[in-house]
Amino acid sequence: MGIERDTGAMKRTAYGRFNQAAQLRLRSGLEMQREMEMPSDIEGEEVIKAGQASYQDGMRTRANWKPGYLYLTKERLIFLQGANKLFEISLNSLKDISIIQRDWVPKKKVEQLQLMQQSDSLKKVFFLFARNLKEWKKTIELSKKGDGKDG
């Protein structure tokens, strides 16, 4: 008599030897250290969401991806690379937030967050790559409406 296993149930629930479920993924020590070092506020504004991201700087034909950290406050999105602020966008100036498929590296397309900023004389599009883009999009939209963390 051997032990019987319901492998069908294991596949349906993602339990098994190699579990790839995102919510059960083990975090590395480096990830946990970075989370502990994340600021709770930036320039006096409470940070609602923060995480590693990459920002496309330059033109599409000659793009440079810059790694750093994206911070969302009730007022704006801020992208920092170390101590350098590469950009900040007022949530009031955001006219469109969408997730699109775009080139990441040659012959590889990935989902990216597209942010369209519009002010009186300025129209600019930002492209970001990060984990959980749908969660980022939803949180930004809720913050833009004024719901903040409560959404």
JOFENSUL-V102124 format. One record per residue. N is the residue number from 1. OMEGA is omega in whole degrees, 0 to 359 (none if undefined). Layout:
N|OMEGA  N|OMEGA
This chain:
1|177  2|177  3|178  4|178  5|176  6|183  7|176  8|178  9|179  10|179  11|181  12|183  13|180  14|175  15|181  16|185  17|182  18|183  19|181  20|182  21|185  22|183  23|180  24|182  25|178  26|178  27|179  28|177  29|179  30|177  31|181  32|178  33|179  34|179  35|180  36|183  37|179  38|179  39|178  40|174  41|177  42|179  43|177  44|179  45|179  46|177  47|180  48|181  49|179  50|176  51|177  52|179  53|172  54|184  55|179  56|179  57|180  58|182  59|183  60|181  61|182  62|186  63|172  64|177  65|182  66|177  67|178  68|181  69|179  70|180  71|176  72|173  73|179  74|184  75|189  76|170  77|181  78|178  79|180  80|171  81|189  82|178  83|182  84|175  85|181  86|173  87|170  88|181  89|174  90|179  91|178  92|182  93|179  94|180  95|179  96|176  97|180  98|175  99|183  100|174  101|179  102|176  103|175  104|171  105|181  106|177  107|177  108|178  109|177  110|175  111|179  112|177  113|178  114|180  115|180  116|180  117|180  118|171  119|184  120|185  121|187  122|171  123|183  124|179  125|178  126|176  127|181  128|175  129|180  130|173  131|174  132|182  133|180  134|178  135|177  136|182  137|181  138|182  139|177  140|180  141|178  142|179  143|179  144|178  145|180  146|181  147|179  148|182  149|188  150|185  151|none
